[in-house]
C-alpha cells in the first residue's frame, strides 16, 4: 500500500483524506509548516508541500484554503488563520452586521509532490454567512468557520449538519480538491 505523508496540524483534514482514500496509507506528520504571506493559495500550497517533502523525503500533500467574503472586499482571503487568531468568527460576524450580501466562498488548493513532480488541484465551495454562531463541534471540523458558513443550497452551517449531510452536499457550486486529486491519483499512480 502506497504511503503519502500529510504534513498538517489540522486533524480534520486528515480525517477527510482517510475517507476519500481508503487504499492509501496516510501518515500524519504534525508540523506547523511556514506559511508565506501571499493572497495566492496555489503559491502557499506549493511552498508548503515542497517544505514538507524536504522534511520527510516521501510523497506529500499540502492543502491550503482561502475564504472570501464578498461584502468585505474578499477579506480574509488567504489570511484565514490570521483572521481567526485575531478577530475570530465573532469579529467576522461583527464586521458583517447590517450587510445584506452574505455571499462567501472557500477556495482550496491541494498540492502533491513526490520529489520529482508537483501537481496542484483546485476546489471551491460557494455559500453564505450565517448571522450568528451555530452548530456543534465535530472531529471533521477544519476551521471555526464551520460555525458560520452555510453551503450553497442549505440553511444550516457545516457545524449544524450531520456527517451524512456534509458528505452528500449538493455538488452544484462545489468542487472538492481532495476528490479531484483522488480521481487523478487513481488514474495515474
N, C-alpha and C positions, 0 to 999 in steps of 0.2 A: 504494500500500500504506500503510495506517494505521501511524502510529508511536506507540508507547506507551513512556514512559520508566519504567524500573525503577530506582529510586534505592535502591541497596544496596551493601554492601561484601562481600556473600556470593556468590561466583561460582557455587556450587552451585544457588542459587535461579534465577539467570538461565539456566543450562543447562536446568533443568526447564521454565522458561517457553518457551524456544525449541522444545522438543519438543512441548509442548502446543499451541502456536500457530505453525504454520509460515507462516500467512498474515499475521502481524503482523511489522512491522519493529521489533524490540526494540532500544532504545537503553539501554545500561547507563550509568548515571551513578553512578560510585563516589563515595560520600559517606557519611560516618557521620552519620546524622540523630540529632538529640537524641531521647532516649527518656525520656518522663516516667515517674516512679515510680508504678506502678499495678499492681494484680493483674488489671486488666481489659484483655485483649488487644485488644478492639474499640476501646476508648478510645485505646490506644497506637497501633494501626494507623491510626486516623482522624487523630490528631495528626501522625503521621509523613507520611502521604500529603498532607495539607494543607501541611506544611512543604516537602515535595518539590515540589509544584506552585508554591509561591511562588518556589522556586529556578529552575525550568526553564520555567515557563509553558506546559506541554504536558500532555496527559493522562498520568497517572501511576498506578502501583500501588505499594502497600506490603504486604509480607507479614510478619506477626508471629506467633510461635509461643510457646506456653507448654508446660511439661512438668510433669505432675502425677504424683507417686508416692504411692500410697495409704498405704503403711506409714509414710510420713514426713509425714502430715497434708497432703499435696499438694505439699510442697516439691519443687522450687524454684519452682513456679507460673510466673508471667510473668517471673521473675528468672533465667532460664536463663543468659544471658551472664554475669551477676554470679557465679552459682554456678560456672560453668565457669572463669571467670577467677580465682576464689579457691580453691575446693577441687578443681576439676576432676572428671573422671569417676572418678579414683582415690578421691577423697574421698566421692563419692556411693556408690561400692561399699563403702567402709568404714562409712558410715552404715547401710548395708543388711545388714551382717554379722549373721547369726543370725536375720534376718527371713524368715519363710516366705512371707508375702504379697508377691509381687514385681510385682503389677499396677501398671501405669502407663499414661499416655496423653499423646499430643501433642494440643493444640488449636491451631487456627490461624485467623487472620482475614486475608483479603486485602481491602484497601480499594482502590477505583478512584475517582479524582477527575479530572474534566475541566475544572474551574474553575466548573462550574455544578451538577453532580450528583455526589453521593457515594453509592456503593454498597458494601456490605460482604457478603462471602461467607465463611461459616464452614466449617470442616472439623475432623476429628478422627480419630485413629488409636489404637486400643487395642492394648496389648501387655503384655509383662512384661520385667523387667530380667534381664540375664544376671548370673552370679556373678563373671565376670571379663571383661576387655577382649578382644574377639575381632574378627578381620577385617582387611581391607586398606584402605588409603587409596584414594579414588576422587575424580575431579573433580566427581562429582554430589553429594558429601557436603555437607550443610548444616551439620553440627554434629558435635562429638566424641561426642555421644550415640548416633550411629550404631554405635559400637563396643560399646555395652551395651544397646541397645534391640532386642528381638525382637518383630516384629509379631505380632498375634494369629494363631494357627494355624501358627506357624513355630517351629522350634528353632534358627534362625540369626539373628544380628544383621543389621541392614541392611548393615553393612560386610562381612559374610561372603557376602551374596547377590550373584549376578550381576546385571548391569543388567536382563536379561530377567526374572529372578525379582522384582526390585524393581518393575518396571513391571506385572507380571501378578499382584501380590499378591491374595489373597482380598479382595474388596471388602466382605465382611461385617465390620461393626465398623470400617469405614474410609471416610471421606468426605474427598476432597481439595478444598480451597478453590480451587485453581487450575483444576481440572476444572469445578467449579460455575461459576466466573467465565467460563471459556471457553464453556460452553454458553449462559450469559446473553448474553455479548458477541456470539456468532454470531447469536443470535436477535434482538438489539436494536440492533446497530450496523451 
